[in-house]
Amino acid sequence: MTKYNKDNPFPAKIIERYILNKKSSTKKTYHLTLDLTDSHINFKAGDAIAIFPENPLEEVDALLEVLSQSGNEEITDPRSG
């Protein structure tokens, strides 16, 4: 049994990433290879992972300034229906 779960995520590094879709696709689906060394995590068909991206604060602040936004705005993806 692993000590990692949704409340205590394992900080895996991406080893490999490539797009699975054709260039004509309207969405992007990626194949990811993750380094799970020392995690004792075993995946089986149907399992899922979550990605928690990190963005440098300086880049986020610069983008918000360019967009004239505060960072507190609610954003809705129009594709989510």
ABEGO torsion letter per residue (X at the ends): XBABBAABBBBBBBABBBBABBAABABBBBBBBBBABGAGBBBBBGBBBBBBBBBBAAAAAAAAAAAGBAGABBBBBAAAX
